Amino acid sequence: MCSGNELGLALAAGFPAARIAMHGNAKSEAELSAAVRSGVGRIVVDSFTEIAHLVALTTAERPQGVLVRVVPGIAAGHHAAVRTGVDDQQFGFPLTNGTAADAVARVLAQPHLRLAGLHCHLGSQITEVEPFLSAIDRLVGLLALVHDRHGVTLPELDLGGGHAICYRPGEPGLDLTDFAVRVRARLAAACAAHRLPVPRLAVEPGRAIVGPAGVAVYRVLAVKHPADGGAPFVAVDGGMSDNPRPALYGARYTARLVGRRSTEPLAPARIVGRHCEAGDVLVPDAVLPVDVRPGDLLAVPAAGAYQLSMSSGYNMVGRPALVGVRDGAEQVLVRRETLDDILRRDLALVGPAAGSQDEEAAYFGHCVK
Protein backbone atom coordinates (compact mmCIF):
# COMPACT_ATOMS: atom_id res chain seq x y z
CA MET A 1 0.00 0.00 0.00
CA CYS A 2 1.42 3.38 -1.00
CA SER A 3 -1.29 5.71 0.26
CA GLY A 4 -3.97 5.99 2.88
CA ASN A 5 -6.72 5.35 0.37
CA GLU A 6 -5.02 2.20 -0.91
CA LEU A 7 -4.81 1.00 2.67
CA GLY A 8 -8.44 1.86 3.29
CA LEU A 9 -9.52 0.00 0.16
CA ALA A 10 -7.57 -3.11 1.16
CA LEU A 11 -9.14 -3.06 4.63
CA ALA A 12 -12.62 -2.50 3.20
CA ALA A 13 -12.10 -5.52 0.95
CA GLY A 14 -11.30 -7.62 4.01
CA PHE A 15 -7.58 -8.09 3.41
CA PRO A 16 -5.83 -9.00 6.70
CA ALA A 17 -4.09 -5.94 8.11
CA ALA A 18 -1.29 -8.05 9.56
CA ARG A 19 -0.25 -9.04 6.01
CA ILE A 20 -0.06 -5.45 4.74
CA ALA A 21 3.16 -3.47 4.26
CA MET A 22 2.57 0.29 4.18
CA HIS A 23 4.85 2.00 1.66
CA GLY A 24 5.38 5.54 0.40
CA ASN A 25 8.11 8.14 0.50
CA ALA A 26 5.90 10.87 1.97
CA LYS A 27 3.36 9.33 4.31
CA SER A 28 1.31 11.86 6.24
CA GLU A 29 0.89 11.66 10.00
CA ALA A 30 -2.78 10.81 9.45
CA GLU A 31 -1.84 7.90 7.18
CA LEU A 32 0.72 6.60 9.64
CA SER A 33 -1.79 6.89 12.47
CA ALA A 34 -4.38 4.94 10.52
CA ALA A 35 -1.81 2.29 9.61
CA VAL A 36 -0.81 1.84 13.26
CA ARG A 37 -4.43 1.77 14.47
CA SER A 38 -5.41 -0.77 11.83
CA GLY A 39 -2.58 -3.09 12.87
CA VAL A 40 -0.67 -3.32 9.60
CA GLY A 41 2.12 -5.86 9.80
CA ARG A 42 4.91 -3.62 8.52
CA ILE A 43 5.40 0.06 7.89
CA VAL A 44 8.31 0.68 5.53
CA VAL A 45 9.90 3.80 7.00
CA ASP A 46 11.27 6.14 4.38
CA SER A 47 12.47 9.22 6.29
CA PHE A 48 13.57 10.38 9.72
CA THR A 49 10.33 12.37 9.92
CA GLU A 50 8.33 9.16 9.65
CA ILE A 51 10.37 7.60 12.44
CA ALA A 52 9.57 10.60 14.66
CA HIS A 53 5.86 10.38 13.83
CA LEU A 54 5.79 6.66 14.63
CA VAL A 55 7.51 7.24 17.95
CA ALA A 56 4.65 9.58 18.88
CA LEU A 57 1.97 7.20 17.60
CA THR A 58 3.08 3.93 19.18
CA THR A 59 2.79 2.71 22.76
CA ALA A 60 3.68 -0.35 24.79
CA GLU A 61 0.15 -1.62 24.12
CA ARG A 62 0.37 -0.78 20.42
CA PRO A 63 3.91 -1.31 19.12
CA GLN A 64 4.60 -1.29 15.40
CA GLY A 65 6.70 -3.54 13.18
CA VAL A 66 8.78 -1.61 10.67
CA LEU A 67 11.22 -2.15 7.82
CA VAL A 68 13.88 0.43 6.95
CA ARG A 69 13.93 1.22 3.24
CA VAL A 70 17.52 1.17 2.05
CA VAL A 71 18.81 2.72 -1.16
CA PRO A 72 21.60 0.34 -2.22
CA GLY A 73 22.97 2.56 -5.00
CA ILE A 74 22.04 0.22 -7.88
CA ALA A 75 20.51 1.38 -11.16
CA ALA A 76 17.90 -0.99 -12.56
CA GLY A 77 14.76 -0.54 -14.64
CA HIS A 78 13.77 0.39 -18.16
CA HIS A 79 13.57 4.19 -17.67
CA ALA A 80 15.30 6.77 -15.48
CA ALA A 81 11.96 7.81 -13.97
CA VAL A 82 11.46 4.39 -12.37
CA ARG A 83 14.99 3.64 -11.14
CA THR A 84 14.44 3.95 -7.41
CA GLY A 85 17.54 2.12 -6.23
CA VAL A 86 20.01 4.89 -7.10
CA ASP A 87 21.23 7.50 -4.63
CA ASP A 88 19.93 10.68 -6.26
CA GLN A 89 16.17 10.19 -5.87
CA GLN A 90 13.52 10.73 -3.24
CA PHE A 91 13.02 7.24 -1.80
CA GLY A 92 14.57 5.59 1.24
CA PHE A 93 17.82 5.98 3.14
CA PRO A 94 21.09 5.86 1.15
CA LEU A 95 23.50 3.11 2.09
CA THR A 96 26.60 4.76 0.66
CA ASN A 97 26.75 7.75 3.04
CA GLY A 98 25.74 5.90 6.21
CA THR A 99 22.22 7.32 6.38
CA ALA A 100 20.64 3.85 6.27
CA ALA A 101 22.74 2.73 9.25
CA ASP A 102 21.70 5.89 11.12
CA ALA A 103 18.04 5.15 10.42
CA VAL A 104 18.45 1.61 11.75
CA ALA A 105 20.06 2.96 14.93
CA ARG A 106 17.22 5.44 15.50
CA VAL A 107 14.57 2.75 15.11
CA LEU A 108 16.39 0.34 17.41
CA ALA A 109 16.54 3.07 20.07
CA GLN A 110 12.75 3.29 20.22
CA PRO A 111 11.10 0.85 22.64
CA HIS A 112 7.79 0.70 20.79
CA LEU A 113 9.15 0.21 17.27
CA ARG A 114 9.97 -3.36 16.27
CA LEU A 115 12.62 -3.37 13.55
CA ALA A 116 11.87 -6.51 11.55
CA GLY A 117 14.43 -6.00 8.80
CA LEU A 118 15.50 -4.12 5.70
CA HIS A 119 13.66 -3.24 2.52
CA CYS A 120 14.75 -2.04 -0.90
CA HIS A 121 13.14 -1.44 -4.27
CA LEU A 122 15.42 -1.09 -7.29
CA GLY A 123 13.03 0.02 -10.02
CA SER A 124 10.46 -1.26 -12.50
CA GLN A 125 10.52 -3.53 -15.55
CA ILE A 126 13.79 -5.19 -14.51
CA THR A 127 14.59 -8.00 -16.93
CA GLU A 128 17.83 -9.33 -15.40
CA VAL A 129 18.54 -11.06 -12.09
CA GLU A 130 21.97 -9.47 -11.57
CA PRO A 131 20.74 -6.19 -10.00
CA PHE A 132 18.90 -8.15 -7.32
CA LEU A 133 22.04 -10.19 -6.58
CA SER A 134 24.07 -6.99 -6.16
CA ALA A 135 21.38 -5.63 -3.83
CA ILE A 136 21.57 -8.77 -1.71
CA ASP A 137 25.33 -8.37 -1.29
CA ARG A 138 24.96 -4.78 -0.10
CA LEU A 139 21.96 -5.35 2.13
CA VAL A 140 23.51 -8.40 3.81
CA GLY A 141 26.55 -6.22 4.44
CA LEU A 142 24.28 -3.82 6.31
CA LEU A 143 22.71 -6.73 8.21
CA ALA A 144 26.21 -7.70 9.31
CA LEU A 145 26.98 -4.13 10.36
CA VAL A 146 23.79 -4.01 12.44
CA HIS A 147 24.72 -7.29 14.08
CA ASP A 148 28.26 -6.17 14.89
CA ARG A 149 27.30 -2.67 16.04
CA HIS A 150 24.07 -3.36 17.92
CA GLY A 151 24.13 -7.09 18.62
CA VAL A 152 20.84 -7.48 16.73
CA THR A 153 20.09 -10.10 14.09
CA LEU A 154 17.35 -8.79 11.81
CA PRO A 155 15.03 -11.60 10.68
CA GLU A 156 13.59 -10.19 7.42
CA LEU A 157 14.83 -8.95 4.05
CA ASP A 158 12.43 -7.53 1.46
CA LEU A 159 13.80 -7.10 -2.08
CA GLY A 160 10.75 -5.23 -3.35
CA GLY A 161 9.45 -5.82 -6.84
CA GLY A 162 10.10 -4.50 -10.32
CA HIS A 163 9.83 -7.84 -12.11
CA ALA A 164 9.45 -7.17 -15.83
CA ILE A 165 6.60 -8.57 -17.92
CA CYS A 166 6.20 -8.78 -21.71
CA TYR A 167 4.06 -6.02 -23.15
CA ARG A 168 4.74 -6.95 -26.78
CA PRO A 169 5.57 -10.24 -28.53
CA GLY A 170 9.24 -11.09 -28.28
CA GLU A 171 10.00 -8.73 -25.41
CA PRO A 172 12.03 -10.10 -22.50
CA GLY A 173 10.48 -10.60 -19.11
CA LEU A 174 12.11 -11.58 -15.85
CA ASP A 175 12.63 -15.34 -15.66
CA LEU A 176 11.03 -16.01 -12.28
CA THR A 177 12.44 -19.53 -11.93
CA ASP A 178 15.97 -18.27 -12.57
CA PHE A 179 15.29 -15.38 -10.21
CA ALA A 180 14.12 -17.67 -7.41
CA VAL A 181 17.05 -20.07 -7.71
CA ARG A 182 19.81 -17.49 -7.99
CA VAL A 183 18.45 -15.05 -5.39
CA ARG A 184 18.05 -17.74 -2.75
CA ALA A 185 21.51 -19.13 -3.46
CA ARG A 186 23.12 -15.68 -3.33
CA LEU A 187 21.37 -14.81 -0.07
CA ALA A 188 22.52 -18.05 1.54
CA ALA A 189 26.10 -17.51 0.36
CA ALA A 190 26.22 -13.87 1.49
CA CYS A 191 24.86 -14.72 4.92
CA ALA A 192 27.30 -17.60 5.29
CA ALA A 193 30.19 -15.27 4.43
CA HIS A 194 29.12 -12.94 7.25
CA ARG A 195 28.19 -15.80 9.61
CA LEU A 196 24.58 -14.69 9.77
CA PRO A 197 21.42 -16.80 9.72
CA VAL A 198 19.46 -16.51 6.47
CA PRO A 199 16.60 -14.02 6.97
CA ARG A 200 13.06 -14.54 5.79
CA LEU A 201 13.05 -13.33 2.20
CA ALA A 202 10.12 -11.37 0.79
CA VAL A 203 9.47 -10.07 -2.73
CA GLU A 204 6.67 -7.91 -4.13
CA PRO A 205 5.82 -9.23 -7.60
CA GLY A 206 2.85 -6.86 -8.16
CA ARG A 207 2.94 -6.20 -11.90
CA ALA A 208 4.12 -9.75 -12.65
CA ILE A 209 0.84 -11.06 -11.21
CA VAL A 210 -1.80 -8.56 -12.31
CA GLY A 211 -0.21 -7.04 -15.42
CA PRO A 212 -0.86 -9.98 -17.79
CA ALA A 213 -4.33 -10.51 -16.29
CA GLY A 214 -5.75 -7.28 -17.73
CA VAL A 215 -6.75 -6.22 -21.24
CA ALA A 216 -7.72 -2.64 -22.13
CA VAL A 217 -10.52 -2.36 -24.69
CA TYR A 218 -10.95 0.87 -26.65
CA ARG A 219 -13.55 1.95 -29.20
CA VAL A 220 -12.32 3.64 -32.36
CA LEU A 221 -13.80 7.13 -32.74
CA ALA A 222 -12.07 8.34 -35.89
CA VAL A 223 -9.46 7.42 -38.49
CA LYS A 224 -7.38 10.22 -40.02
CA HIS A 225 -4.90 10.00 -42.88
CA PRO A 226 -2.09 12.58 -42.66
CA ALA A 227 -1.15 14.78 -45.59
CA ASP A 228 2.33 13.31 -45.84
CA GLY A 229 0.95 9.83 -46.53
CA GLY A 230 2.25 8.38 -43.29
CA ALA A 231 0.54 5.81 -41.10
CA PRO A 232 -3.06 6.77 -40.25
CA PHE A 233 -4.06 8.07 -36.84
CA VAL A 234 -6.61 5.78 -35.21
CA ALA A 235 -8.24 7.82 -32.44
CA VAL A 236 -9.89 5.95 -29.57
CA ASP A 237 -12.18 6.80 -26.66
CA GLY A 238 -9.40 6.81 -24.06
CA GLY A 239 -5.74 7.69 -23.97
CA MET A 240 -3.37 9.25 -21.48
CA SER A 241 -6.10 9.67 -18.88
CA ASP A 242 -6.42 5.89 -18.52
CA ASN A 243 -2.84 4.99 -19.52
CA PRO A 244 -0.19 7.70 -19.05
CA ARG A 245 2.73 5.28 -19.30
CA PRO A 246 3.49 5.81 -23.01
CA ALA A 247 3.67 9.58 -22.48
CA LEU A 248 5.59 9.33 -19.17
CA TYR A 249 8.06 6.53 -19.90
CA GLY A 250 7.83 5.77 -23.60
CA ALA A 251 6.16 2.47 -22.67
CA ARG A 252 5.41 0.31 -25.70
CA TYR A 253 2.24 -1.71 -26.26
CA THR A 254 0.61 -3.69 -29.03
CA ALA A 255 -3.03 -3.77 -30.10
CA ARG A 256 -5.39 -6.08 -31.94
CA LEU A 257 -8.74 -5.65 -33.63
CA VAL A 258 -11.43 -7.55 -31.71
CA GLY A 259 -15.18 -7.99 -32.08
CA ARG A 260 -15.15 -8.62 -35.83
CA ARG A 261 -13.03 -10.46 -38.36
CA SER A 262 -11.23 -8.63 -41.14
CA THR A 263 -9.74 -10.24 -44.23
CA GLU A 264 -8.01 -7.03 -45.28
CA PRO A 265 -4.20 -6.79 -45.21
CA LEU A 266 -2.39 -5.41 -42.19
CA ALA A 267 -0.61 -2.07 -42.27
CA PRO A 268 1.10 0.33 -39.84
CA ALA A 269 -1.17 2.59 -37.80
CA ARG A 270 -0.80 5.02 -34.92
CA ILE A 271 -3.29 4.56 -32.09
CA VAL A 272 -3.85 7.92 -30.40
CA GLY A 273 -5.99 9.12 -27.52
CA ARG A 274 -8.70 11.74 -27.38
CA HIS A 275 -6.88 14.25 -25.18
CA CYS A 276 -5.55 17.72 -26.00
CA GLU A 277 -1.92 16.64 -26.22
CA ALA A 278 0.17 15.78 -29.27
CA GLY A 279 1.95 13.33 -26.97
CA ASP A 280 -1.24 11.35 -26.35
CA VAL A 281 -0.08 8.40 -28.44
CA LEU A 282 -0.92 4.98 -27.01
CA VAL A 283 0.68 2.75 -29.67
CA PRO A 284 2.84 4.59 -32.23
CA ASP A 285 3.72 1.47 -34.22
CA ALA A 286 0.55 -0.61 -34.25
CA VAL A 287 -0.29 -2.99 -37.08
CA LEU A 288 -4.00 -3.10 -37.91
CA PRO A 289 -6.24 -4.12 -40.83
CA VAL A 290 -6.43 -1.34 -43.42
CA ASP A 291 -10.23 -1.27 -43.06
CA VAL A 292 -10.16 -0.28 -39.38
CA ARG A 293 -13.03 2.15 -38.89
CA PRO A 294 -15.03 4.07 -36.27
CA GLY A 295 -16.93 1.73 -33.99
CA ASP A 296 -14.28 -0.98 -34.07
CA LEU A 297 -12.89 -2.33 -30.82
CA LEU A 298 -9.16 -2.54 -30.17
CA ALA A 299 -7.68 -4.69 -27.40
CA VAL A 300 -4.39 -3.79 -25.70
CA PRO A 301 -3.00 -6.68 -23.63
CA ALA A 302 -0.92 -6.56 -20.44
CA ALA A 303 -3.03 -3.70 -19.06
CA GLY A 304 -3.63 -5.04 -15.57
CA ALA A 305 -0.99 -2.96 -13.78
CA TYR A 306 -0.11 0.73 -13.77
CA GLN A 307 -2.93 1.67 -16.10
CA LEU A 308 -6.30 2.08 -14.42
CA SER A 309 -4.43 2.67 -11.15
CA MET A 310 -2.62 5.63 -12.77
CA SER A 311 -5.73 7.04 -14.47
CA SER A 312 -6.63 10.70 -14.07
CA GLY A 313 -9.43 13.14 -14.72
CA TYR A 314 -7.65 14.92 -17.57
CA ASN A 315 -10.13 16.77 -19.81
CA MET A 316 -12.74 15.30 -17.41
CA VAL A 317 -12.87 12.13 -19.48
CA GLY A 318 -14.38 9.66 -17.04
CA ARG A 319 -12.29 6.74 -15.83
CA PRO A 320 -13.24 3.49 -17.55
CA ALA A 321 -15.08 0.58 -16.04
CA LEU A 322 -13.30 -2.51 -14.72
CA VAL A 323 -14.91 -5.75 -15.84
CA GLY A 324 -14.03 -9.22 -14.57
CA VAL A 325 -14.33 -12.10 -17.02
CA ARG A 326 -14.25 -15.78 -16.11
CA ASP A 327 -15.39 -18.83 -18.06
CA GLY A 328 -17.18 -16.64 -20.58
CA ALA A 329 -19.15 -14.69 -17.99
CA GLU A 330 -18.52 -11.05 -17.17
CA GLN A 331 -19.16 -8.90 -14.12
CA VAL A 332 -18.66 -5.17 -13.68
CA LEU A 333 -16.29 -4.74 -10.73
CA VAL A 334 -15.84 -0.96 -10.91
CA ARG A 335 -18.40 1.06 -12.84
CA ARG A 336 -17.50 3.73 -15.35
CA GLU A 337 -17.01 7.22 -13.89
CA THR A 338 -19.86 9.55 -14.86
CA LEU A 339 -20.47 13.29 -15.02
CA ASP A 340 -22.53 12.99 -11.83
CA ASP A 341 -19.46 11.58 -10.03
CA ILE A 342 -17.42 14.57 -11.17
CA LEU A 343 -20.09 17.12 -10.27
CA ARG A 344 -20.57 15.75 -6.76
CA ARG A 345 -17.00 16.79 -5.89
CA ASP A 346 -17.48 20.35 -7.14
CA LEU A 347 -18.60 22.28 -4.06
CA ALA A 348 -19.30 25.41 -6.09
CA LEU A 349 -22.07 23.48 -7.82
CA VAL A 350 -23.43 21.15 -5.13
CA GLY A 351 -22.80 23.26 -2.01
CA PRO A 352 -20.43 22.89 0.96
CA ALA A 353 -22.57 20.34 2.82
CA ALA A 354 -21.50 17.65 0.34
CA GLY A 355 -17.86 18.15 1.29
CA SER A 356 -18.11 18.80 4.99
CA GLN A 357 -16.49 15.54 6.12
CA ASP A 358 -13.01 16.07 7.52
CA GLU A 359 -10.51 15.29 4.78
CA GLU A 360 -8.08 13.34 6.92
CA ALA A 361 -10.84 11.32 8.58
CA ALA A 362 -12.20 10.49 5.14
CA TYR A 363 -9.04 8.60 4.28
CA PHE A 364 -10.36 5.41 5.80
CA GLY A 365 -13.93 5.99 6.97
CA HIS A 366 -15.29 3.04 8.92
CA CYS A 367 -12.51 0.66 7.84
CA VAL A 368 -10.05 1.56 10.62
CA LYS A 369 -11.16 1.26 14.21
N, C-alpha and C positions, 0 to 999 in steps of 0.2 A: 504494500500500500504506500503510495507516494503523496497522499493528501488526506485531509480529514474526511472529505466526501467519499473517497474511495474506501476508507475504513468504515464509514457509516453504511455504505452500500453492502460491504462484505458482512457486517454484523446483521444488517436487515435481512440478508439472504440466509442467515443461520450458520455462517462459517465460524468454526470454533476460534474464539479470540486467542487462545493459547497457541494456535498454530500460525498466527499472523506476525509478520515482521513489518514494522512501520518504518518506511524509508523517507527520503526527502532531504534536500540540502538546506531548506529554509522552513522548518516546521514552526508554526506559531505556538505560543504558550497554550492557547486554547486547544490546538490539535494534540499537543503533548499531554495535556491534562485529560482529554478524552481517551487517549490511548492508554494511559495509566489506569484510569477508572474502569475501562472496559476489560483490562487484564490481558492486553496483547502479550504474546510470549517474548518478543524481542523488539526493542527500539534501536534502530541503527543510528547512533549519535554521529552527527556530521559537523559539529562546531562546539567550541567551548561555551557558547551561549546556551546551546541545548543542554549541555551538562549542568550548567547552573540552574536552568529551569527545572530539570528533573530532580535536582537536589531539593528544591523547594516543594516539589509536587509529591515526593515519595515519603513514606513513613515506615516505621518498623512493622506496622500491620499491613502496609501496602508497598513492599519493595518492588523494584523493576529490573528485569533482565535486559541487558543491553549488549550490543556489539559495537565496536569502534570501527568506523569506516576508514580504511587505510588507502592512501594513494601510493601505489608501488612504483610509479614512474615508468610505466610501460605503455607504449602506444599500440592500440589495437582497435580495429573497426574500419568500416568501409569509407568513412567520411570524417573530416576533422571535427565536425559539430557533434559527433557521438563518441569521441574518444575520451572517456572519462577517467582513464587510468594514468594520464600524464599529469605532471606537476602543475602546469599553468592553466588550471580550470577551477571551477567553483565547488567541486565536490570533495568531501572527506578531509583527512589529515595527511599531509605529505610525510612519507617515510624518510626521504632523503635529508631533510633538515632537522629531524628529531621531533617534529611536531606530533607525529603519531605516538611516539613513546611518551611524550608529555601528556597526551590525552588519556592514554592508558593509566598513567600514574594518578591523574586527577580522579578518574572513575574509581580506581581501587581505593582511593582515600575516603570515599563516601560510603558510610555504613549501610545505606538503603539502596544502593545501586549494585546489582549483581553482574559483574563483567563475565559474560559467557564466552567471549572469544573475539575474533577479528573478522572483518568483512572487507571485501573489495569488489569493484565492478570496473572492468577494463574498457568496455565500449559495447557497440552493437554490430551485428552482422559480421562476427568474427568467424572466419572459415578455417583457421589453422589452430592446432592444439598448442603450439609452442608458446604463445603469450601466456596461457594459463600455467604452463610449467614454470616459466620465469617468475610468475606471480607467486607460485607456491614456494619457490626458493627464498624469495624476499620476505614473504609473510612468516614462514617458519623461522627465518632468522630473527624476526621480531618476537615470535613466541619464545625463542631461546633467550633473547634479551630480557623479556618479562620474567622468565623463570629465574635467570641469574640475578636480576636486580631486585625482584620483589618476592622471590620464593613461591610464585604462583604458577601453576600449570593450567593454562586456559584450555577448556575442553572442546571448543567449537571453532571451525574455520569455514567461512562462507565465501565461495569464489564468485558469487553473483551470476549473471547470465551473459547475454550477448551472443548466444549460439545462432549462427547464420542458418537461414533457410533459403530454398531456391524460389525465386520469384519468376524466373523465366527458364524455359527448357535449356538444359546444358550448363546452367550456372552451378557453381560449387556451393554446397552447404557444409556444415560442420558434421564430420563423421562421429556420431555419438558413441558408437562402440569403441572406436579408437580413442576418443576423448576419455571415456570411462576407464579403460585399461591403463592408459599412460598417466592420467592424473592420479589415480590411486597408487600406481607404482612410484611415481615421483614423490608423492606425499610421504609414503612409507620410507623411502630412501632418505629424504631430507630430515625427517624426524629421527631416524636412526643415526644419522650423522651428528645430530645435536643431542642425542640421548634423551629424546622426548617421546612420550607415548603419542600414538597417532590420534589426532583429534577427530571428532565427528565432523564429517565433510558434508556441506550443503551446497547445492547449486540452485539457480533460479532460471529454469529453462524458458519460462514465459512464451516468447514469440515461437519457439520451436514446437510448442504444443498447440497454441490457438491460431497461429498464422496460417498454416495450411488448411485449417478447418473452415475458413471463411471465403466466400466468393462475393465480390461486389457486382451488382447488376445495374446497369445504366440503360436509359432509354435515349435513343438518338433523336435529337430535336432538329438538327439541320446538317446539311452537307454542302460545303463551299469549296469551289475550285479556284485556287489562286491564279492571278494573272500571269505569273511566270511559268505556269504549267507544272508546278511541283505537286507533291502529294496532297490530296484533298484534306481539308479540315473536317473532321466528323465531330460535331458539337453534341454534348450529352447533357442530361439534366442534373449533373453534379459537378464535381471538380475539386478545387483546392479547399473548399469548405468541408468536404467529407474525406479528402485524402491530400493533405499538404506535403506529403513526403517527396513527391517529384520536384516540387518547387523549392523545398527546404534543402534536400540532400542530393538531388539528382537521381532519386530512386527510380529504377527501371521495372516496368511491368509488361505483361503481354495481355492480349484481349482476344476474345473469340465471339463470333456471331452465334447467338442462341435463339431458340424460339421458332426458327424456320430454317429450312434447308435452302442453300443456294448452290446452283451448278455453275455459276459464273467464276471466271478466273480470279485468283488472289492478286492484290496489288498493294503497294505501300499506302499507308494512310496515317494521319495525325489525329489522335483522339484528344480533343480539347474540352475544357470545362466551360461553364456558363458565366464565369465571374469576370469582373472588369479588370483583368490583368492579362497582359500578353504572355506572362509566365505561367498561366493556368493551362498547362499541357500535361495531361495524364499519361499518355503513351505516345511519344514522338515518332516511334518507328514501328507502329502496328502494321499488321498485314491482314487485310479484310477483303471480302468479295467486292468486286467493282460495282455491284448493284446495291451496296449498303444504302439505306434510305431512312428518312424520318419515320419513327415508330418502331424501328428495329431495336432489339435488345442486345447489349454487349455484356459479356461476362469477363471480369478481371479476377483471376484466381489469386490465392495467397493473400487475402484481404482481411484475415481474422485478427491481426495485431497492428497496432499503431495506425489505424485508419479511422474507424468510427470513434475510437477513444481520443483521437486528436482532432475531431471535427470541431467546427466553429460556426458562428452565426454570420459569417461574412456575407454581405449583400442581403442579409436576412433570408437566405435560402435555408429552409428548414432542414434539420438533420434527418437523415433517412431512417426508415424502419429497420429493425433487426428481426429476421425471420429464421426460426429453427426448422430444419428439414431432417426427417428421419423416416426411412423405409417408405418413401414416397408421400409422406404426410407432412404438412407444414403447419407451423404455429407462430403467430406474431409474438415475439418476446418483448420488444420495445417498439411502441408505435411511432409513426412518423411525427415529427414536430410540426405543429400547425401555427397559423397566424394567431390564434387564440392563446397558445402557449407564450408566444412572444409578447403579445399585448398585456398579458397578466403581470409581467415583470415591469411594465412601464408605469411608474407611479403617477406620472403627469396625466395619464389617460384613465387609470382605474382608481386613483385616489390613494392616500397614504395608508389607509387601514389595511390594504392588501399586503403591505410590506412592513408591518409594524413588529413582526417577530424579530427578536434580537439576532443579529447576523451570526455571532459566534455560537449562540445556542442552537441555531438552525443547522450547524454542521452535521449534527448527529441525531437530532430529534429524540425520539423515544428509544433509539437503539442502544444508547449507553446509559447505564444506571449508575 
